[in-house]
Every structure is written in C-alpha cells, then in structure tokens.
C-alpha cells in the first residue's frame, strides 16, 4: 500500500472517488434554487430512507398506530445522490444539508426541525410525550441512549460503512479500525440488552427507534452486507431486540418510506396517505425517467 503524506495545505480534489464524490464538497449553502413541495398535512418531511431517515418515519408510523391522528404526514424524497439536499428550499429547512428535515406547518410561522434526534424529541413531546417516558429515571435513560446513538453511529456509518462498502478502494487499516469499534459498540448494546427488554428498560422509546435502523440493520443483515464479516451471531441479545422491533407493523412501514433501494415492494418513494403502502410502492408505480 502506498504511504500517503498529507500536504501542508489540503485542497479539494473533485475526482477523489467514492459513491458520493459527485455531490460532496467542502462548502455549505444552496447550490441551486429549488423550493420544497408542500402537501396537505401539517407535518412535511423531506428525507431519504437511510437509517437516519428511517428513525423519523418509524416514529411517525408508531404515533399514527398509537392513535395520534395529528401525526399524519407527507414524506417527500430527497435524493442525495442527485444533490437535492443542496436546493435552496432544503437548505432553508436544514442549513447543514443533511436528511432528514421536518417542517411543522401547524405553527405560525412554520417550525423547522433538523437533526434526527431533535426531530424525534420534538415529535414525542408534541404528541403528549409518546414513546418518551415522563418519569425521571426512564426519561434520562432514554436520552442517554438516544445521544449514545448520535455519537456512536458515525463510526458505524461514516467509518465502517464507508470504508467497507462505499470507498473506491479497500484498505486494511481503516476497515480494521472501524470494525473493531463497531464490534465494541455491538458488545455495549449486547450487554445492556441482556438485562433490559428495551434500551430504556421495560418501555419501548425513541431510543429504540433511533438505534434500531443502524445497529438492528447490521445484525439482521440489512446494512452493508457485513453480518458475516462482523460475526453478528455473537450478539444474541441485540439480535433478539432487533428482531422484536422488526416485527412491529409500524417499523415495517416506517422503513419503507422514502426508500429507493432493495426489493421494489419495500420502496415507497413518497408517502402522503396511509393507503400509499398498498397502492404506491415501486412495484406498483411505473418508474419515471430522470
């Protein structure tokens, strides 16, 4: 392997390779004038069915399943491979140009909410602390694990996932470095879930909803095709928890929304009504030309 010597001053190389090299750049702000669409519901979600996007759609589907009719929402697709996240409307909703972004138009003026954990807390509090305990101890534990996920998942996604699955070349050092860290994190979860049914104890919360798309996805074979490589069979309690959540109808629906990969029957590119799950998945709607 060729040794890399960093230059004294870093410069941007547009042709550095990788899956998202065509849209990544070292500057912020809008790159094109594109307003966000507005649907019929007060909650307008602009997202993609990645793990971070799934957190929000799973919670919205759980809220609806729990009877919170005010959680009806429009989910609009943000195709990050095409640079939709750099449109002027999206940047106004999230100046960091990352999905997901939520606009709550039930307020005047509309409230923007960005960063997935912020959206989860916002929605939970908006709907009577649904999936967010009010008692001191379990509420604190929920926040502990919610923010554990926010701090830990970049090592799984941007670290391990990038170098194992997306980088233009495979290098031993970064893959080993991040595989070690991901396995350590899975062991943290495994030891905790050996003593607890859910992340905050006996109650299903937004902490579970935040962690499941990332770590649940890995252990049940839905992320990076890395289950064998990471020997996920070693984490039996994480597998038990992940399988338990995967069986929830709202989780099944939530992970379909804004999804653009995998089996066509599991892709619902946009969601504007509950009936869309039955009538507008990608196997039922003709593909549109770019």
C-alpha positions as CSV (number, residue, x, y, z in Angstrom):
1,X,0.0,0.0,0.0
2,X,1.3,3.4,-0.9
3,X,2.0,5.7,2.0
4,X,0.1,8.9,2.0
5,X,1.9,12.1,3.1
6,X,-0.6,14.9,3.8
7,X,0.3,18.2,2.1
8,X,0.9,21.3,4.2
9,X,-2.5,22.7,2.9
10,X,-5.4,20.5,2.0
11,X,-7.1,21.2,-1.3
12,X,-10.3,19.8,-2.7
13,X,-10.0,17.1,-5.3
14,X,-13.4,16.7,-7.1
15,X,-12.3,13.3,-8.5
16,X,-11.4,11.7,-5.3
17,X,-13.8,8.8,-5.9
18,X,-16.4,7.1,-3.7
19,X,-20.1,6.8,-4.0
20,X,-21.0,10.4,-3.2
21,X,-17.9,12.2,-4.6
22,X,-20.1,13.9,-7.2
23,X,-22.1,15.8,-4.6
24,X,-19.7,16.2,-1.6
25,X,-17.9,19.4,-1.3
26,X,-16.2,21.5,1.4
27,X,-18.6,24.4,1.4
28,X,-22.1,24.9,2.8
29,X,-25.2,26.6,1.4
30,X,-27.6,26.3,-1.5
31,X,-26.3,25.2,-4.9
32,X,-29.5,25.6,-6.9
33,X,-32.9,27.3,-6.5
34,X,-35.4,24.5,-5.7
35,X,-38.3,25.2,-3.4
36,X,-39.7,22.4,-1.2
37,X,-43.0,21.0,-2.1
38,X,-45.9,21.3,0.3
39,X,-48.5,18.6,0.8
40,X,-51.9,18.5,2.6
41,X,-50.7,17.6,6.1
42,X,-49.2,20.0,8.7
43,X,-46.1,17.8,9.1
44,X,-43.9,17.9,6.0
45,X,-40.9,15.5,6.0
46,X,-38.1,15.8,3.5
47,X,-35.9,12.8,3.7
48,X,-34.4,9.6,2.3
49,X,-34.9,6.0,3.6
50,X,-31.4,5.8,5.1
51,X,-31.1,4.8,8.8
52,X,-31.3,8.5,9.8
53,X,-34.4,9.0,7.7
54,X,-36.0,5.7,8.9
55,X,-35.8,6.9,12.5
56,X,-38.4,9.7,11.8
57,X,-40.7,7.7,9.6
58,X,-40.8,4.8,12.1
59,X,-41.7,7.2,14.9
60,X,-44.4,8.9,12.7
61,X,-45.9,5.5,11.9
62,X,-45.8,4.5,15.5
63,X,-47.6,7.7,16.5
64,X,-50.3,7.0,14.0
65,X,-50.6,3.4,15.1
66,X,-51.0,4.7,18.7
67,X,-53.9,6.9,17.6
68,X,-52.3,10.3,17.2
69,X,-54.1,11.3,14.1
70,X,-52.3,14.7,14.1
71,X,-49.1,12.8,13.2
72,X,-50.3,12.3,9.6
73,X,-47.6,13.5,7.3
74,X,-46.3,14.0,3.8
75,X,-42.9,12.4,3.1
76,X,-41.0,13.9,0.1
77,X,-38.0,12.2,-1.4
78,X,-34.6,14.0,-1.1
79,X,-32.3,12.2,-3.5
80,X,-28.9,12.9,-2.0
81,X,-27.1,11.2,-4.9
82,X,-28.5,13.9,-7.2
83,X,-27.8,16.8,-4.8
84,X,-31.4,17.5,-3.8
85,X,-30.1,18.4,-0.3
86,X,-28.4,21.5,-1.7
87,X,-31.6,23.0,-3.1
88,X,-32.5,26.4,-1.6
89,X,-35.7,25.1,0.0
90,X,-34.0,22.2,1.7
91,X,-31.1,24.4,2.9
92,X,-33.6,26.8,4.4
93,X,-35.1,23.8,6.3
94,X,-31.7,22.4,7.3
95,X,-28.6,24.6,6.8
96,X,-26.4,21.5,7.3
97,X,-27.8,19.9,4.0
98,X,-28.4,16.5,5.6
99,X,-31.6,14.5,5.7
100,X,-34.0,14.3,7.4
101,X,-35.6,17.8,7.8
102,X,-39.1,18.4,9.1
103,X,-41.3,21.4,8.6
104,X,-44.2,21.7,11.1
105,X,-46.8,23.9,9.4
106,X,-49.2,23.7,12.3
107,X,-47.3,26.6,13.8
108,X,-47.2,30.2,12.6
109,X,-44.6,30.7,11.3
110,X,-43.8,27.1,10.4
111,X,-41.2,25.4,12.6
112,X,-38.2,23.8,11.0
113,X,-36.7,20.8,12.8
114,X,-33.4,19.2,11.8
115,X,-31.1,16.5,13.1
116,X,-32.8,13.2,13.6
117,X,-32.6,13.1,17.4
118,X,-34.0,16.7,17.6
119,X,-36.9,15.6,15.3
120,X,-37.6,12.5,17.5
121,X,-37.7,14.6,20.7
122,X,-39.8,17.3,19.0
123,X,-42.4,14.8,17.8
124,X,-42.5,12.8,21.0
125,X,-43.1,16.0,23.0
126,X,-45.6,17.3,20.5
127,X,-47.8,14.2,20.9
128,X,-48.0,14.0,24.7
129,X,-44.6,12.5,25.3
130,X,-45.4,9.5,23.2
131,X,-42.5,7.0,23.3
132,X,-40.7,9.3,25.8
133,X,-41.2,8.5,29.5
134,X,-42.1,11.3,31.8
135,X,-40.7,9.7,35.0
136,X,-37.2,11.0,35.8
137,X,-35.2,7.7,35.6
138,X,-36.5,6.2,32.4
139,X,-36.6,9.6,30.7
140,X,-33.0,10.2,31.5
141,X,-32.1,6.7,30.3
142,X,-33.9,7.3,27.1
143,X,-31.9,10.4,26.5
144,X,-28.7,8.6,27.4
145,X,-29.2,6.0,24.7
146,X,-30.6,8.5,22.2
147,X,-27.5,10.6,22.3
148,X,-25.3,7.5,22.5
149,X,-26.6,6.6,19.1
150,X,-25.9,10.1,17.7
151,X,-22.4,10.0,18.9
152,X,-21.7,6.3,18.1
153,X,-23.3,5.8,14.7
154,X,-20.8,7.9,12.7
155,X,-18.2,5.3,13.5
156,X,-20.6,2.6,12.0
157,X,-21.8,4.6,9.0
158,X,-19.2,7.2,8.0
159,X,-16.4,5.0,9.3
160,X,-17.0,1.3,8.9
161,X,-19.8,1.5,6.3
162,X,-17.8,3.9,4.1
163,X,-14.5,2.0,4.1
164,X,-16.1,-1.5,4.0
165,X,-18.9,-0.8,1.4
166,X,-18.6,2.5,-0.4
167,X,-14.9,3.6,-0.7
168,X,-13.4,3.2,-4.2
169,X,-10.6,1.0,-2.8
170,X,-10.4,-1.3,0.2
171,X,-7.7,-0.7,2.8
172,X,-6.9,-2.9,5.7
173,X,-6.2,-0.2,8.3
174,X,-9.4,1.8,8.2
175,X,-11.6,-1.3,7.8
176,X,-9.9,-3.0,10.8
177,X,-10.0,0.2,12.9
178,X,-13.7,0.8,12.4
179,X,-14.7,-2.9,12.5
180,X,-13.1,-3.1,15.9
181,X,-15.1,-0.1,17.1
182,X,-18.4,-1.3,15.7
183,X,-17.9,-4.7,17.4
184,X,-17.2,-2.9,20.7
185,X,-20.4,-0.9,20.3
186,X,-22.4,-4.0,19.5
187,X,-21.0,-5.5,22.7
188,X,-22.1,-2.4,24.6
189,X,-25.6,-3.0,23.3
190,X,-25.5,-6.7,23.8
191,X,-24.5,-6.4,27.5
192,X,-27.2,-3.8,28.1
193,X,-29.9,-5.7,26.3
194,X,-29.1,-8.9,28.2
195,X,-30.6,-7.1,31.2
196,X,-33.3,-5.0,29.6
197,X,-36.0,-5.7,27.1
198,X,-35.6,-2.2,25.5
199,X,-33.0,0.4,25.6
200,X,-34.6,2.4,28.5
201,X,-35.7,-0.7,30.4
202,X,-39.2,-2.2,30.0
203,X,-40.6,0.5,27.8
204,X,-40.2,1.0,24.0
205,X,-39.0,4.5,23.4
206,X,-37.5,6.9,20.9
207,X,-34.1,5.5,21.9
208,X,-35.0,2.1,20.4
209,X,-36.4,3.9,17.4
210,X,-33.1,5.8,16.9
211,X,-30.8,2.8,17.4
212,X,-32.7,0.1,15.5
213,X,-32.1,1.4,11.9
214,X,-28.4,1.5,12.4
215,X,-27.5,-1.4,14.7
216,X,-30.6,-3.5,14.2
217,X,-30.0,-3.2,10.5
218,X,-26.5,-4.6,10.8
219,X,-27.4,-7.7,12.9
220,X,-30.4,-8.7,10.8
221,X,-28.5,-8.3,7.6
222,X,-29.9,-5.1,6.2
223,X,-26.8,-2.9,6.3
224,X,-23.5,-3.1,4.4
225,X,-23.8,-6.9,3.8
226,X,-21.5,-7.2,6.8
227,X,-23.2,-9.5,9.1
228,X,-20.8,-12.4,8.5
229,X,-17.8,-10.2,8.4
230,X,-18.7,-8.8,11.9
231,X,-19.8,-12.1,13.3
232,X,-23.1,-10.7,14.4
233,X,-24.2,-14.1,15.7
234,X,-22.1,-13.3,18.8
235,X,-24.6,-10.6,19.8
236,X,-27.6,-12.7,20.7
237,X,-29.4,-10.1,22.8
238,X,-29.1,-7.4,20.1
239,X,-30.5,-9.9,17.6
240,X,-33.4,-10.7,19.9
241,X,-34.2,-7.0,20.4
242,X,-33.7,-6.2,16.7
243,X,-36.0,-9.0,15.6
244,X,-38.6,-7.9,18.1
245,X,-38.7,-4.4,16.7
246,X,-38.5,-5.6,13.1
247,X,-41.8,-7.4,13.6
248,X,-43.7,-4.3,14.6
249,X,-46.1,-3.2,11.8
250,X,-45.1,0.5,12.3
251,X,-41.4,-0.3,12.0
252,X,-42.1,-2.3,8.8
253,X,-44.0,0.6,7.3
254,X,-41.5,3.3,8.5
255,X,-38.5,1.6,6.9
256,X,-40.3,1.6,3.5
257,X,-40.8,5.4,3.3
258,X,-38.5,7.3,1.0
259,X,-36.6,4.1,0.4
260,X,-35.0,3.8,-3.1
261,X,-33.1,0.5,-2.8
262,X,-33.9,-3.1,-2.2
263,X,-37.0,-5.1,-3.2
264,X,-39.4,-2.8,-5.2
265,X,-42.3,-3.9,-2.9
266,X,-40.4,-2.4,0.0
267,X,-39.9,1.0,-1.6
268,X,-42.4,3.8,-1.0
269,X,-40.6,6.8,-2.6
270,X,-43.2,9.3,-1.3
271,X,-45.8,8.9,1.3
272,X,-48.9,11.2,1.5
273,X,-51.6,8.8,2.9
274,X,-51.7,5.5,4.7
275,X,-53.2,3.8,1.6
276,X,-49.9,4.6,-0.3
277,X,-48.4,1.5,1.3
278,X,-50.9,-0.7,-0.5
279,X,-51.1,1.2,-3.8
280,X,-47.9,3.2,-4.5
281,X,-44.9,1.1,-3.7
282,X,-42.3,1.0,-6.5
283,X,-43.5,-2.4,-7.8
284,X,-47.0,-0.8,-8.4
285,X,-46.0,2.6,-9.8
286,X,-44.2,2.9,-13.2
287,X,-40.6,4.1,-12.9
288,X,-40.1,7.7,-14.0
289,X,-37.2,8.8,-16.3
290,X,-34.7,11.1,-14.8
